[in-house]
Amino acid sequence: MFGKKQQAPIRTLIGEGTVIRGELHFSDGLRIDGQVIGDVVASGGGRNILVISEKAKVEGTVHAGHVIVNGTVMGPVISTELLELQPKAVISGDVKYERLEMHQGAEIDGELRPLRGDAVADEKPPLKLATSNQG
C-alpha cells in the first residue's frame, strides 16, 4: 500500500552458539545470531533480508538485498537494496550498497562504494575530439 515494498519474512534463524562452516544460500529472510565461516548469499532473486545481530559473526562475503548489521562481518558486504548499519556493527572489508543507513558507532574498515558508481565507472564516455574552426 502507498508504494511501500513488503519486507520478506525471516524464515531461518542461526541461533547463538551455532557455528556453520561453508557457503550459505538463503531466500526470503535469514537472521544470524551465531557464527558463519563462509559466504552468506541470498538466492532466488526477488526481495530478501539478512539480519546479522549484535552477537553474530560472519567470516566471508555477505551478499543480499536488504542487509541489517549489528554484529561483526569480516569480508566484503554487497547490499543491492538497503544496507542498515546499527550502532554495534563492525565490518572489516569493502562495502557496496544501493542505499545506506549508518548509525553512530558503526565501524567500517574498508572502502564504501555505491552500486550506482560501479555501473558509471564501467562505462567509458565516448571519445570526442575537439575541432578547430580556425582556417
Summary of the structure (lengths in Angstrom):
residues: 135
radius of gyration: 18.7
end to end distance: 64.6
largest distance: 79.6
contacts: 389
relative contact order: 0.13
helix: 6%
strand: 48%
